[in-house]
Amino acid sequence: MKQSLFSVREFGKTFIALLVVISFAILSSSGAFAADRAKLLKPFKNLSKESANCASCHKKENPSVYQQWGNSKHYGANVGCYECHKADVNDPDVIRHKDFLISVIVSPKDCGECHNEEARQFAKSHHAKAGDILGSLDNVLAEVVEGAPTLNGHSPVNVSGCSQCHGSKVEVLPNGDLNPATWPNTGIGRINPDGSKGACNACHQRHQFSIEQVRRPEACGYCHLGPDHPQKEIYEESKHGVSFYSNVDKMALDSPKWVAGEDYEAAPTCATCHMSATTEMPITHDLGDRISWNLRAPISQKIDAKALAKGEKVKPWLLRRKDMKSVCRSCHSGTLTNNFYEQFDGVVNLYNDKFAKPGAKIMKALKENKLISKDVSFDDEVEWTWFELWHHQGRRARHGAAMQAPDFVQWEGMYEVAKTFYVELVPQVRELIAEATKEGNKAGADAVQKVLDEILASKEHKWFNGHAVKAKHIAAPK
């Protein structure tokens, strides 16, 4: 009993002593950490006098911005405020700030002074053209149907919605200020006052420009999510996304090289597949360079089809697919990769042939035969139905197949496409035919009826006319 009591007392003394040692170690290490952090901030011996002047003020006025820059590779390379923001007296958005001529907007043209290859690749990408949404059906919705020009001549819906991803055309007011209806804006296809297109900080958040941040799927999820292009949600559902979030500590996201299959192999992110280096390919800032299908349009075409029709020279879709397969083979076998593409193409071709091409043919017939207005969009119910079929449901199905998310292919995608086509679109077309006949446009009504009858008589749709079609069933195990 005495021995037990002694042991307890001795243990208590030892435990208290241990706490003292640990506490001292923590205090010492925190002091050392603070000292080490101070050492990380390199002296300004090579920083330009202009940037040093900027930093001395912004350190007090904008400490968060100053610290983000202090943690960046720009800081380590003695690239400061002035190197990025300097402007010429003839620049359309030039302003005088203290003793310097600067531009608030740092455009791809500015970044390209150092990152010239990245800027060149980006300039030829679809991202750089995202601002061309002006005049599209999406823009009509935001500017006219949903909104009105109540914010300096612009619709607030477009300003705070579409343009924040697609990019605004930044306008400089007569007094030199930037129009608040067009700035701030980090849309990927922003049209800048200097004539350049794009915003590097759409992906590379200023002022730290962290490579770890931009390699994570959340960087793309700022824009690529929602009912019409839910790539982030699709990724999170896929095996790739599940594996990433389960193994994020094994992804080496801060690696300068970051080659799939060498620096990491747990999972790919958006950046892995669409832009990062492999053992066979260098990095690219043209994020469409490895895409073989256009999955955005009402009817999917191979990604080079439209350009080839215009006589333009572009990278062939087969070469783009070959490059994407190279990424896949960083982790998968050639057989698995090839079979995946067979499945993916199967979904896209089915969507095209069964629903998209017939739907487009019907809508064309309705307009040409004056059953709906030809020049005004969304003033007829059938236009809303058709838009949601391809722009929301059809895109979800196609992107789901591209990124291996089965629920988006089936219940969020093709189920909705089929339901909308048969239960909404076809009945609405029949109503329009009946109305046209009643109002004296029998020739137009007959022409549309003929198109509809031919479509519904095809083998893909014969079930809808009461013809039994047997489905293939997976045999249950005995």
C-alpha positions in Angstrom: 0.0 0.0 0.0 2.8 2.4 0.9 4.5 1.4 -2.4 1.4 2.2 -4.4 1.0 5.6 -2.6 4.6 6.4 -3.3 4.1 5.6 -6.9 1.1 7.8 -7.3 2.9 10.8 -5.6 6.0 10.3 -7.7 3.9 10.1 -10.8 2.2 13.3 -9.9 5.5 15.1 -9.4 6.8 13.7 -12.7 3.7 14.7 -14.5 3.8 18.3 -13.2 7.5 18.5 -14.2 6.6 17.2 -17.6 3.9 19.9 -18.0 6.5 22.6 -17.1 8.9 21.2 -19.7 6.2 21.0 -22.4 4.9 24.5 -21.6 8.4 25.9 -21.9 9.0 24.1 -25.1 5.8 25.5 -26.6 6.6 29.0 -25.6 10.1 28.6 -26.9 8.9 27.0 -30.2 6.3 29.8 -30.7 9.0 32.4 -30.2 11.2 30.5 -32.6 8.3 30.2 -35.1 7.8 34.0 -35.0 11.5 34.5 -35.5 11.5 32.0 -38.4 8.5 33.7 -40.0 10.3 37.1 -39.8 13.3 35.5 -41.6 10.9 34.4 -44.4 10.2 38.0 -45.2 13.2 38.8 -47.5 14.8 42.3 -47.2 14.0 44.8 -49.9 17.6 45.3 -51.1 16.6 44.4 -54.7 13.0 45.7 -54.7 12.5 48.7 -57.0 12.2 52.1 -55.2 8.7 52.5 -56.7 7.5 49.3 -55.2 9.3 49.9 -51.9 7.4 53.2 -51.7 4.1 51.5 -52.4 4.8 48.8 -49.9 5.7 51.2 -47.1 2.2 52.7 -47.4 0.1 49.6 -48.2 1.7 47.8 -45.2 -0.3 50.1 -43.0 -3.4 50.8 -45.2 -3.9 47.2 -46.5 -2.1 44.8 -44.2 -3.9 41.8 -45.6 -2.9 42.6 -49.1 0.6 43.3 -48.0 0.9 40.0 -46.2 -0.5 38.0 -49.1 2.1 39.6 -51.3 4.7 38.8 -48.6 3.8 35.1 -48.8 4.0 35.0 -52.6 6.7 33.9 -55.0 6.5 37.4 -56.5 7.8 38.8 -53.2 10.7 36.3 -53.3 11.5 37.4 -56.8 11.4 41.1 -55.9 8.3 41.7 -58.0 6.2 44.4 -56.2 3.2 46.6 -56.6 4.7 48.9 -59.3 6.0 46.1 -61.5 2.4 44.8 -62.0 0.4 48.0 -61.8 2.6 50.5 -63.7 0.9 52.2 -66.6 1.7 54.4 -69.6 0.4 57.9 -69.9 -1.6 56.8 -73.0 -3.3 53.8 -71.3 -7.1 54.3 -71.3 -7.4 53.5 -67.6 -4.3 55.2 -66.4 -4.6 57.2 -63.1 -2.1 59.2 -61.0 -1.6 57.6 -57.6 0.7 59.6 -55.4 3.7 60.2 -57.6 3.1 57.3 -60.0 1.1 56.5 -63.1 -0.7 53.2 -62.5 -3.6 51.1 -63.7 -5.9 49.4 -61.2 -6.5 46.5 -63.5 -3.6 44.0 -64.0 -4.5 42.4 -67.3 -3.1 39.3 -69.1 -1.1 41.8 -71.2 0.6 43.0 -68.1 1.2 39.5 -66.7 2.5 38.5 -70.1 5.5 40.8 -69.7 7.0 38.0 -67.5 4.7 35.1 -68.1 4.7 35.4 -71.9 4.1 31.7 -72.8 1.2 31.4 -70.3 -0.4 34.5 -71.7 0.0 33.3 -75.3 -1.7 30.0 -74.5 -4.5 31.6 -72.5 -5.2 34.1 -75.3 -6.1 31.3 -77.7 -8.2 29.4 -75.2 -12.0 29.4 -74.9 -11.6 30.9 -71.5 -10.3 34.1 -73.0 -13.4 34.3 -75.2 -15.9 33.8 -72.3 -16.8 37.5 -72.5 -18.3 36.9 -75.9 -21.4 35.8 -74.1 -22.7 39.3 -75.0 -25.7 38.7 -77.3 -26.1 35.0 -76.4 -29.4 33.6 -75.1 -27.8 33.6 -71.6 -27.2 37.3 -71.9 -30.7 37.9 -73.2 -32.0 36.2 -70.1 -29.9 38.3 -67.7 -30.2 41.7 -69.5 -33.8 41.6 -70.7 -35.9 38.7 -69.3 -34.7 38.6 -65.7 -33.3 42.2 -65.6 -33.4 45.7 -66.8 -30.6 48.4 -67.5 -31.0 50.0 -64.1 -27.3 50.1 -63.0 -25.4 52.6 -65.2 -27.0 51.2 -68.3 -26.5 47.5 -67.3 -28.7 44.9 -65.7 -27.7 44.2 -62.1 -28.4 40.5 -62.7 -25.7 40.5 -65.4 -23.3 42.6 -63.4 -23.4 40.5 -60.3 -24.2 37.2 -62.0 -23.1 36.3 -65.5 -20.3 38.8 -65.9 -18.5 37.7 -62.7 -17.7 34.4 -64.4 -17.7 35.3 -68.1 -16.2 38.7 -67.6 -17.4 42.2 -68.2 -16.3 44.8 -70.7 -14.6 47.2 -68.3 -15.7 50.8 -69.1 -13.7 53.9 -68.2 -15.9 56.8 -67.3 -15.0 60.3 -68.6 -13.5 61.3 -65.3 -11.1 58.3 -65.4 -13.0 56.2 -62.9 -14.0 52.6 -63.7 -17.8 52.2 -64.2 -19.0 50.3 -61.1 -21.3 48.3 -63.4 -18.3 46.7 -64.9 -15.7 46.8 -62.1 -14.8 45.1 -59.8 -14.8 42.0 -62.0 -12.6 38.9 -62.2 -14.5 37.1 -65.0 -12.2 34.8 -66.9 -13.1 36.4 -70.3 -13.0 40.0 -69.0 -12.5 42.6 -71.8 -9.9 45.0 -70.5 -9.4 48.6 -71.3 -6.0 47.8 -72.8 -7.7 45.5 -75.4 -6.6 42.3 -73.9 -9.1 39.5 -72.9 -9.2 37.6 -69.7 -8.3 37.9 -66.0 -5.4 35.8 -64.7 -6.7 36.4 -61.1 -10.0 34.6 -62.1 -8.0 31.5 -61.1 -4.8 32.8 -59.4 -6.3 34.8 -56.5 -4.3 38.0 -55.8 -2.0 38.8 -54.1 -0.5 35.6 -53.0 -1.1 33.6 -56.3 -0.8 30.3 -54.5 -0.2 27.3 -56.7 -1.8 25.1 -54.1 -5.0 27.1 -54.2 -5.3 27.1 -58.0 -4.7 23.3 -58.2 -7.7 22.6 -55.9 -11.1 21.9 -57.5 -12.6 24.7 -55.6 -10.7 27.2 -57.8 -12.8 26.0 -60.8 -15.9 25.6 -58.7 -16.3 29.4 -58.5 -17.9 29.3 -62.0 -18.3 25.6 -63.0 -21.2 24.6 -60.8 -25.0 24.9 -60.8 -27.9 23.6 -62.9 -26.3 24.1 -66.3 -22.7 23.2 -65.8 -22.2 21.4 -62.5 -18.7 20.2 -63.1 -17.7 20.8 -59.4 -20.6 18.8 -58.1 -20.0 16.1 -60.8 -16.3 15.9 -59.8 -17.2 15.6 -56.1 -19.5 12.7 -56.9 -17.0 10.9 -59.1 -14.4 8.4 -57.9 -11.8 11.0 -58.7 -13.3 13.5 -56.3 -13.9 11.0 -53.6 -10.3 9.9 -53.8 -9.0 13.5 -53.8 -10.9 14.6 -50.6 -9.8 11.3 -48.9 -6.2 11.8 -49.8 -5.7 15.5 -50.1 -2.7 15.3 -47.7 -1.0 13.1 -50.3 -1.5 15.3 -53.3 1.7 17.4 -53.0 -0.3 20.5 -54.1 2.6 22.8 -53.3 5.1 20.9 -55.4 6.8 23.2 -58.1 6.7 20.4 -60.7 3.5 18.5 -59.8 3.6 15.8 -62.5 0.9 13.1 -62.2 2.3 9.7 -61.6 5.6 11.1 -60.3 4.8 13.7 -57.6 1.3 12.3 -56.7 -0.9 9.5 -57.7 -3.8 9.5 -55.2 -6.3 11.4 -57.5 -6.5 14.0 -60.2 -8.0 17.5 -59.8 -9.5 19.7 -62.6 -6.0 21.1 -63.2 -4.5 17.7 -63.5 -6.6 16.7 -66.5 -7.0 20.0 -68.2 -3.7 21.8 -67.9 -1.0 20.2 -65.7 2.1 18.5 -66.9 2.4 14.7 -67.3 5.5 12.6 -68.1 4.7 13.0 -71.8 3.3 16.6 -72.0 4.1 20.1 -70.6 1.7 22.3 -68.7 -0.8 24.4 -70.8 -2.9 27.4 -70.0 -5.3 26.6 -72.9 -7.7 24.5 -70.8 -9.6 23.3 -73.9 -6.4 21.9 -75.4 -7.3 18.3 -74.3 -11.1 18.4 -74.9 -12.5 16.5 -77.8 -16.3 17.3 -77.6 -18.1 20.6 -77.3 -20.6 19.7 -74.5 -22.1 23.2 -74.1 -24.0 23.5 -77.4 -27.5 22.3 -78.0 -26.0 19.6 -80.2 -22.6 18.4 -79.4 -19.9 18.5 -82.1 -16.3 17.6 -82.0 -14.4 20.5 -80.6 -12.7 21.5 -83.9 -15.9 21.3 -86.1 -16.9 24.9 -86.0 -13.4 26.2 -86.6 -12.8 23.8 -89.5 -16.1 24.8 -91.1 -14.7 28.4 -91.1 -11.5 27.3 -92.7 -9.4 27.9 -89.6 -6.4 25.8 -88.7 -6.9 24.3 -85.2 -5.6 21.3 -83.2 -7.6 18.3 -84.4 -10.0 16.6 -81.9 -8.2 13.3 -82.2 -4.9 14.8 -81.1 -6.7 16.6 -78.3 -8.2 13.2 -77.2 -4.8 11.6 -77.5 -3.4 14.2 -75.1 -6.2 13.7 -72.6 -5.6 9.9 -72.8 -2.0 10.6 -71.9 -3.2 12.1 -68.6 -5.5 9.1 -68.0 -2.6 6.7 -68.5 -0.7 8.4 -65.7 -2.9 6.3 -63.4 -4.9 3.9 -65.6 -4.3 1.2 -68.2 -4.8 1.9 -71.9 -7.7 -0.6 -72.1 -9.6 1.1 -69.3 -9.0 4.5 -70.8 -10.2 3.5 -74.3 -13.3 1.7 -72.9 -14.2 4.8 -70.9 -14.2 6.9 -74.0 -16.4 4.4 -75.8 -18.9 4.8 -72.9 -18.6 8.6 -72.9 -19.1 8.9 -76.7 -22.1 6.6 -76.4 -23.9 9.0 -74.1 -23.1 12.0 -76.2 -24.2 10.4 -79.5 -27.4 9.1 -77.9 -28.3 12.5 -76.6 -27.5 14.1 -80.0 -29.4 11.6 -82.1 -32.5 10.9 -80.0 -33.2 14.3 -78.5 -31.0 17.2 -79.5 -31.1 17.0 -83.3 -34.9 16.2 -83.4 -35.5 19.0 -80.8 -33.5 21.5 -82.9 -35.3 20.4 -86.0 -38.7 21.0 -84.4 -37.8 24.4 -83.1 -36.5 25.4 -86.5 -39.8 24.2 -88.1 -41.8 26.2 -85.5 -40.0 29.4 -86.4 -39.9 29.0 -90.1 -43.6 28.2 -90.3 -44.5 31.1 -88.0 -45.9 29.1 -85.2 -43.7 31.0 -82.8 -41.9 34.4 -83.2 -38.6 34.2 -85.1 -36.8 37.2 -83.7 -37.9 37.4 -80.0 -36.5 34.9 -77.5 -38.4 33.4 -74.6 -41.7 34.8 -75.4 -43.1 31.4 -76.1 -43.4 28.6 -73.5 -41.9 26.0 -75.8 -38.6 28.1 -76.0 -38.2 27.8 -72.2 -38.8 24.1 -72.4 -36.2 23.6 -75.2 -33.7 25.8 -73.5 -33.8 23.9 -70.3 -33.7 20.6 -72.1 -30.3 21.3 -73.8 -28.8 24.1 -71.6 -29.5 22.4 -68.3 -30.5 18.8 -68.5 -28.6 17.8 -71.6 -25.4 19.5 -70.4 -25.6 17.7 -67.0 -25.9 14.4 -68.7 -23.0 15.0 -71.1 -20.7 16.4 -68.4 -21.7 13.6 -66.1 -20.5 11.1 -68.7 -17.3 13.0 -69.3 -16.4 13.1 -65.7 -17.8 9.8 -64.5 -20.7 10.8 -62.3 -23.5 8.2 -62.9 -26.3 10.1 -61.1 -25.8 13.1 -63.3 -25.9 11.0 -66.4 -29.1 9.3 -65.3 -31.4 11.1 -62.9 -30.0 14.6 -63.1 -29.5 14.2 -66.9 -31.1 11.9 -69.4 -34.2 11.2 -67.2 -34.9 14.9 -67.2 -34.1 15.2 -70.9 -36.6 12.4 -71.8 -39.3 13.7 -69.4 -39.0 17.2 -70.8 -39.0 16.0 -74.4 -42.1 13.7 -74.1 -44.2 15.3 -71.4 -43.6 19.0 -72.1 -42.0 19.7 -75.5 -44.1 17.4 -77.7 -47.5 18.4 -76.1 -46.6 22.1 -76.4 -45.8 21.6 -80.1 -49.1 19.8 -80.6 -50.9 22.7 -78.9 -49.1 25.2 -81.2 -50.1 23.1 -84.3 -53.8 23.2 -83.1 -53.7 26.9 -82.5 -52.1 27.6 -85.9 -54.7 25.5 -87.7 -57.5 27.4 -85.8 -56.0 30.8 -86.7 -55.7 30.0 -90.4 -52.0 29.0 -90.7 -52.9 25.4 -91.8 -49.9 25.2 -94.2 -47.5 26.0 -91.4 -49.3 23.7 -89.0 -49.1 20.8 -91.5 -45.4 21.4 -92.1 -44.6 21.2 -88.4 -46.9 18.2 -87.9 -45.0 16.4 -90.7 -41.7 17.0 -88.9 -43.1 15.9 -85.6 -44.6 12.7 -87.1 -41.3 11.7 -88.8 -39.4 12.1 -85.5 -41.9 10.1 -83.4 -42.1 7.4 -86.0 -38.3 6.7 -85.7 -37.2 3.5 -83.9 -35.8 5.6 -80.9 -39.3 7.0 -80.2 -41.7 4.2 -81.3 -42.4 3.2 -77.7 -44.1 6.6 -77.4 -46.6 5.6 -80.0 -47.7 2.5 -78.1 -45.2 0.1 -79.5 -43.8 -2.3 -76.9 -40.0 -2.3 -76.7 -38.3 -4.8 -74.5 -35.5 -3.5 -72.2 -32.4 -5.4 -71.5 -32.3 -6.6 -67.9 -29.3 -7.6 -65.8 -29.9 -11.2 -64.8 -30.2 -11.7 -61.1 -27.7 -14.1 -59.5 -29.1 -17.6 -59.0 
